[in-house]
Amino acid sequence: MIENKNQSRTSLEQLGEFGLIDHLTANFPTQQESTIKAIGDDAAVLSFDKDEKTVISTDLLVEGVHFDLAYSPLKHLGYKAVVVNLSDICAMNATPTQITVSIAVSNRFTLEALEELYEGIKLACNYYKVDLIGGDTTSSQTGLIISVTAVGKAKKEDLVYRNGAKDNNLLVVSGDIGGAYMGLQVLEREKQVFLVNPNNQPDLDTYDYIIERQLKPEARTDIKQLLKDLDIKPTAMIDISDGLSSEIMHLCTQSEVGCNLYEDKLPLDPQFISTCEEFNIDSTTMAINGGEDYELLFTISMEDFEKVKANPNLSIIGHTTPKDEGIHLITRANTKIPLKARGWNHLSNESGEN
Amino acid sequence: MIENKNQSRTSLEQLGEFGLIDHLTANFPTQQESTIKAIGDDAAVLSFDKDEKTVISTDLLVEGVHFDLAYSPLKHLGYKAVVVNLSDICAMNATPTQITVSIAVSNRFTLEALEELYEGIKLACNYYKVDLIGGDTTSSQTGLIISVTAVGKAKKEDLVYRNGAKDNNLLVVSGDIGGAYMGLQVLEREKQVFLVNPNNQPDLDTYDYIIERQLKPEARTDIKQLLKDLDIKPTAMIDISDGLSSEIMHLCTQSEVGCNLYEDKLPLDPQFISTCEEFNIDSTTMAINGGEDYELLFTISMEDFEKVKANPNLSIIGHTTPKDEGIHLITRANTKIPLKARGWNHLSNESGEN
């Protein structure tokens, strides 16, 4: 939206086959001790300490499905593509260390556009101290596809899976939720306004927080250390990128427990609430079904209540129950309704990951 | 070409968001001891022995760029998508152990079509004893995109990089070359015939070997053991998926050596030669510039000549020289011409990987 329109345009054909990936990845120095060989050979070589396990996750981002270049600046997109994957590593209570990035691009993209994308990837690599160790560039017939694989490390005793929640655990979420989805609604609305009147300059200051949640989210790499400092080991953990509701159901199903989620405990940002009011939509529905909040959901023992209750980064939003009690939302009016995982259906052209 | 047209057709929408990936990956038991957690959490968890390094490579295959479903059966395609990545692990003299597979599909694909694809992936996993440990399914606006990341292991002392070749090393290639590219030419020709006359039944028996080289290649996972048995450690190694010529140039450039490649030493299959004659094209040009032969190119010390010379799996095709002598092809007529890396230019809509 606020890109420089006078940029130079170099077509990708001008660079030739191997020139492109070499050019794009030229300024990615490695920072992790575990990176023995990064880009430049048939494969990367990593070396972890003997007490460290290797953690791997992968995601595919497709233009027109996961992002819209009408309002996603390429630099932000590059940054977000990395963050999305690091979040999965964090959800294992592991530390991200390396990524590979492959892209397929149609020839409507210029070299300068891809440089923007890689600028964002580089920013994320620097911020999170992860090394770019490999990748592939190829052509696509339409649009841009980004495939990222993230690698991380964790000691065996630190790893947290989805299936470890016990009955009567506390359900905790980091940060606040729903913002990314409402940020997307604002951006979609502005896009429609722009299509009608291209001279309209949108004033998005009122929505800065939720737009940033959508366009430049962060991965909660800090939570592992925070939990360690609090002397807490979660019993189960998952990231909530597909929406709180569906991720609660995954965690409970895999752990074979039920759960009560309390509407009045959901951590909502004031800007998210006011935007829901402006759009005249129910904030709870958006908060539990919107996706792309790269926050972590986890369960902890009831004994850890005191350690967590006053922490500004963490909110206790419910508790687990025996499996046969089911999975419910307890509303502000104290009615109990079954939670439904609406998530985002990626097969009906919305976003979603596994 | 010989697919059953009476298959049932289940649309992807019928399965819902999480049903699809669960369904497709339901029958992938793990076989590797190093796989601690495969599919089913935010990330996979691997555990390698303390003296083993982790090796990682990734590739993106795009419909219309890397494959044409008019003549690539989906089962073969799934198999090949795995093989392509395992080959990169082999090129480090490492042993492949795990893969992740992500796909983006448009809704013209049915569930049954994706089951075929995963059947091929499973065949490859079983044959090469690698575990499917993760992935992602999403929608695409056009066509099929497959992203595979392969993980492998190797002891530090076994790893071979591209940059270790010394002056006066022997240049060795496994198997034979050019077949995959000529197989593709035959398939392209038959596709054109089919478009003109859909009732024409092609007789492809004469081309069985080169078509198999194209549609169902194998990764040379056997070479690591073969070299160990021969008591040889290569000084440098690379896979020749982008064409012998360009890979020789990569190896020589990174190793800072020159090279003489001998035309009369190129290992060519009789079927490849006869097909080149039929198409009236020069077999040497095809052999050194055609791609997708998932063979390994490596350099060894001159002292290892006796160990290699009679091995039916290996061909000595030249030797390295000081860097300033350049990279040349010595023709049958004993003329010396500079080697050019034509490779496959993926930005002009042909295949290529890095």
Interface residues (C-beta under 8 A of the other chain):
Chain A: L12 E13 L15 G16 E17 F18 L20 I21 I36 K37 G40 D41 D42 A43 A44 V45 L46 S47 F48 K50 K53 T54 V55 I56 S57 T58 D59 L60 V62 E63 G64 V65 H66 D88 I89 A91 M92 A94 Q98 T100 S102 I103 A104 N107 I133 G134 G135 D136 T137 T138 S139 S140 Q141 T142 G143 I145 S147 T149 A150 V151 G152 A154 K156 L159 Y161 R162 N163 M237 I238 D239 D242 S246 Q254 G343 W344 N345 H346 L347 S348 N349 S351 G352 E353 N354
Chain B: L12 E13 L15 G16 E17 F18 L20 I21 I36 K37 G40 D41 D42 A43 A44 V45 L46 S47 F48 K50 K53 T54 V55 I56 S57 T58 D59 L60 V62 E63 G64 V65 H66 D88 I89 A91 M92 A94 Q98 T100 S102 I103 A104 N107 I133 G134 G135 D136 T137 T138 S139 S140 Q141 T142 G143 I145 S147 T149 A150 V151 G152 A154 K156 L159 Y161 R162 N163 M237 I238 D239 D242 S246 H250 Q254 G343 W344 N345 H346 L347 S348 N349 S351 G352 E353 N354
